[in-house]
Amino acid sequence: MNETKDLEKIFRKIDDEYYDIVKEIIEHPEFQKRLEYHHHENRSVYTHSLYVSYYSYKIAKKMKLDYRSAAIAGLLHDFYYDDWQLHPKKGIKNLHGFIHPTEALINSQIYFPNMINNKIADSIKKHMFPLTVTPPKYCEGWIITIVDKFTSLEIFKHPKQLYKYVGLALIFKKIK
């Protein structure tokens, strides 16, 4: 993945207040590993999460909401165990879209327990609504859910890869 331009673009926008909120996460070696995890075709989980976090922070701040929690939850919403595109799991209930919010929350609680509150936990756990069935409880969670969907629209630039994002990669592998 060559996403240097994406990272440069977002880091030019980041202000000191935002950076102070998320510095501990961004600089953590475990979070840094997400630079190597594919999110969608030309973007890493790290870059995607940074986009979701920063824009959720900006929107929450403009709306006079808890922008600190929005920044943290946005950064950790996809903090799952491994690159799911390289290691897909079998079975409908194990599809990435269904299981990664729980994995992200568990990882967040392990690596950043001092930063997780109820609002952040709920936002991470429910950011895949409507797949998660239960919607976010807080406005900040709704912001993260919407920004996440918006920043993920890049998949439509690669229509031949859509099957992978709806969890059909294993089925298509067997057919080929």
C-alpha positions in Angstrom: 0.0 0.0 0.0 1.4 3.4 -0.9 -0.6 5.9 1.0 2.0 8.6 1.7 -0.1 11.3 0.1 -3.2 10.4 2.1 -1.2 10.5 5.4 0.5 13.8 4.4 -2.9 15.3 3.6 -4.5 14.3 6.9 -1.5 15.2 9.0 -1.4 18.7 7.5 -5.0 19.2 8.7 -4.5 17.9 12.2 -4.5 20.6 14.9 -2.6 20.5 18.2 -5.7 19.9 20.3 -6.7 16.8 18.3 -3.1 15.5 18.3 -2.9 15.8 22.1 -6.0 13.8 22.5 -4.9 10.9 20.3 -1.1 11.0 20.6 -0.9 8.0 22.9 -2.8 5.9 20.4 -1.1 7.1 17.2 2.4 6.6 18.6 1.7 3.2 20.2 3.5 0.3 18.5 0.4 -1.9 18.4 -1.6 0.8 16.6 1.3 1.5 14.3 0.9 -2.1 13.0 -2.3 -1.0 11.4 -0.2 0.7 8.7 0.3 -2.8 7.3 -3.4 -3.9 7.5 -5.4 -3.4 4.4 -8.7 -1.5 4.9 -9.8 -1.0 1.3 -7.8 -1.3 -1.8 -5.3 1.6 -1.4 -5.6 2.5 2.2 -4.5 1.0 5.5 -6.5 0.6 8.6 -4.3 3.2 10.2 -5.0 5.8 7.6 -8.7 5.0 7.4 -9.0 5.2 11.2 -7.2 8.5 11.3 -9.6 10.0 8.8 -12.7 8.7 10.7 -11.2 10.0 13.9 -10.3 13.4 12.7 -13.5 14.2 10.9 -15.6 12.8 13.7 -13.7 15.0 16.1 -14.3 18.1 13.9 -18.0 17.4 13.5 -18.5 16.6 17.2 -16.6 19.8 18.1 -18.7 21.9 15.8 -21.9 20.4 17.3 -20.6 21.1 20.8 -20.5 17.4 21.7 -17.9 15.2 23.3 -15.2 15.6 20.6 -12.6 14.0 22.8 -14.5 10.7 22.9 -15.3 11.0 19.2 -11.6 11.4 18.4 -10.6 8.3 20.4 -13.5 6.1 19.3 -13.0 7.0 15.7 -9.3 6.1 16.0 -10.0 2.7 17.7 -13.2 1.7 15.8 -11.2 -0.7 13.6 -8.5 -1.7 16.1 -9.0 -5.4 15.3 -6.6 -8.3 15.6 -5.2 -8.9 12.1 -5.5 -8.1 8.4 -8.9 -9.7 7.7 -8.3 -9.6 4.0 -5.3 -11.8 4.3 -6.8 -14.1 6.9 -10.6 -14.3 6.2 -12.6 -16.4 8.7 -15.2 -19.0 7.7 -18.9 -18.9 8.5 -21.5 -16.2 8.3 -21.3 -15.3 12.0 -17.5 -14.9 11.6 -17.6 -12.4 8.8 -15.4 -9.4 9.4 -18.4 -6.9 9.4 -20.0 -8.7 12.3 -17.0 -9.6 14.5 -14.5 -6.7 14.1 -16.3 -4.2 16.4 -16.1 -6.6 19.3 -12.4 -7.4 18.5 -11.7 -3.6 18.3 -13.3 -3.0 21.6 -11.4 -5.8 23.3 -8.1 -4.6 21.9 -8.9 -1.0 22.9 -9.6 -2.1 26.5 -6.4 -4.1 26.6 -4.0 -1.5 25.1 -5.8 1.8 26.2 -7.9 1.0 29.3 -7.4 4.5 30.7 -8.9 6.1 27.6 -12.1 4.0 27.3 -15.4 5.3 28.7 -19.0 4.1 28.1 -19.4 6.5 25.1 -16.2 5.3 23.4 -17.0 1.6 24.1 -20.5 2.0 22.7 -19.3 3.9 19.6 -16.7 1.2 18.8 -19.1 -1.7 19.4 -21.9 -0.3 17.3 -20.1 1.5 14.5 -21.2 -1.1 12.0 -24.9 -0.4 12.5 -27.1 -1.8 10.9 -25.0 -4.9 10.8 -24.7 -4.7 14.6 -28.5 -4.4 14.8 -28.4 -2.2 17.9 -27.8 1.4 16.9 -25.3 3.7 18.7 -26.6 5.1 22.0 -24.7 8.4 21.7 -24.6 11.2 19.1 -20.8 10.7 18.9 -21.4 7.1 18.0 -23.7 8.1 15.2 -21.1 10.5 13.9 -18.5 7.8 13.8 -20.9 5.4 12.1 -21.7 7.9 9.4 -18.1 9.2 8.9 -16.9 5.6 8.7 -19.4 4.8 6.0 -18.6 7.9 4.1 -14.8 7.4 4.2 -15.3 3.8 3.1 -17.1 4.8 -0.1 -13.8 4.5 -1.9 -14.6 0.8 -2.4 -16.9 1.8 -5.2 -13.8 2.9 -7.2 -13.0 -0.9 -7.4 -16.3 -2.6 -8.3 -14.5 -5.9 -9.0 -13.5 -6.1 -5.4 -17.0 -5.5 -3.9 -17.6 -9.2 -3.2 -14.7 -9.2 -0.8 -16.2 -6.4 1.3 -19.5 -8.0 1.7 -17.9 -11.2 3.0 -17.9 -13.4 -0.1 -14.2 -13.7 -0.6 -14.0 -17.3 0.6 -16.9 -18.3 -1.7 -15.2 -16.7 -4.7 -11.9 -18.3 -3.9 -13.5 -21.7 -4.1 -15.1 -20.9 -7.5 -11.9 -19.7 -9.1 
